[in-house]
Amino acid sequence: MKKSDLSEFEIQDQEFKLRIKRDAHGRIASAPATVASAPAPAPVAPQAVAATVVAVPATPSTPAAPVVDPNIKTINSPMVGTFYATPSPENPPFVAVGSPVKVDTVVCIIEAMKVMNEIPAEVAGTVVECLVANGTSVEFGQPLFRVKVG
C-alpha cells in the first residue's frame, strides 16, 4: 500500500469482504473479514440413517447392478490443466469413438501453465467413450477416455 500510495483498499464478492485502511500515521489496520454463509443443515442422527437402509431381495423386476467389463480401461489425466481434443481449432480430434489406439498414440493435449502436454494412450485398443468436452478444465487422475482393450 505504501509503494502505490493507497490509503484504503476493499475487496468483496458474494461470500467474502476485506477492507484495509491506512491511518493518518501510515499504519495499516484491517477490518475483520466477513464471510457470508448459509445456515448449516441439521445433523442427521446415525440411527435415522441406519433405519432407512432396507434389504430388498433381487427379483426379476429389480434391475441388476451394472456389469463391469474387465476389458474397458480408462485413460486418466496425469495433471491439472485444460483438456484439448484437437491440436488446433482447425484440425480434427486426435481420437474419436471407434478410433484404434496404440500405447504411444497421442489422444489429447492438456495445457498446464501455458505448456501444451501431449497425452499418450498408454493402452492399446479402441476408444469407446470420450468423457471430457474440449476446452474443459481437468483434475489430476480424472478419467478422460474409456478404451476397450484386447
N, C-alpha and C positions, 0 to 999 in steps of 0.2 A: 504494500500500500504506500510505503514511503517513496519507493522508486517511481511510482506512477503518480504520486501526489494526490491519491484518492483519500477522501475523508470519510466516506461511507460506502459500503457495499452490501447489497441484499440480493439473495437468490431464492427463488421459490418455485416449487412445482406442486402437483396435486397432493403429495404426501409429506413434503419437507419444506421448511423455511429456515433460512440462516441469514442473520444480519450482523455485520461487523462495522463498527464505527470508531474513528479515532477521536479522542477528546482534545481539548484545547492544548494540552501538553504533548500531543503526538502519540500518546499511549493508545493501544488498541484494546477495545472492550467488545465483547461479543454478547449479543442477546442469546439466551438459550435457544437451541434449535428445537423446533416443534415438529412432531410427526403426527399427522392425522391417521387414525386407524379405525377400522371398522370394529364393532363390538365382537369380542371373541365368542365363538359358538359355545353353547353349553356343553360341558363334557358329557360323554355318553358313558353310562355305567357299564363295566365289563359284563355284569350279569345280563343286561339287556341285549348286548351283542350276542352273547352265548345263547340266549333264549331264541334268537331269530334264526339260528343255524338249524336246519331241519334236514334229516337224511331222506332222500327221495329215491326209492328203488328204480333202477333202469327199466323202462317199459318200451315197447315198440314205438310209442308216440313221443317218448323223450329223445331229443336229439343227442347223439353220441358226441363225445369230446373230439375236436379236430385231430386228425391223424397227422403226426409229424413225419415228414418224408426225410429219411436219413441221407438222401441224395441231393437235398437242397442245402446249399451253403450260402452264407452271406458275405458280401464284401463290405467291410466296415471302414469308416473314416479313420485314418491314422492321426488326425489332428483336428483342431478347431479352425474353421475358416468358412469361405463361401464356395459352394459347390457349383461347378460349371460342367454341363454335359457336352459342350462343344468347345473346340479350340478357339473359335471366334464366332461372333453373331452370324456371319455369312455361311459358315460351314455346318455340315450335318453333325448329329451327335456322334461321339466316339463309338458308342454301342446303343442298341435298341433291343426291345424284347425280341427274342429269337436269334440274336447275334451270337455266333460262336466266339468264345474267348479262350486264350491260352494264358498260362501263368504270367507272361510278360506283356499281355495286351493292355494298353492304356484304356481305362474305362471312363475317366473323367479328370478334371483338374480341380484342385482345391487351392484357392487363393488364401494365403495367410501372410499378413504383414507385407503386402504388396509383392509377394513372391508366388509365382504360379507353379504349383507342385503337381506333376503328373502322377496319377494313382494307378498302379498296375492291378490286374485282377487277382493275382496270387492263387487262383484256382483255374482249372481247365473245365470247360463245359459250355452250357448255353444259358444266356441271360433269360430269366423267366419273369423278372419284375424289376422296375426301377422305382425305388422307394422315396426319392427326393426330387423336388422340382428344381429346374435350372435357376440359378441365382439365389438359392436358399442358403441360409446360414446352417452349418452343421457342427455338431459336437464331436469330441473325441470318442471313438467307439460306436458312433451312430451307424446303423445299417444303411448302406447306400443302394445295393443291388442284391437280388437273390439269383443264384446260379444253380442250375441242375447239372450235377457232375455225373460222370460215368457213362 
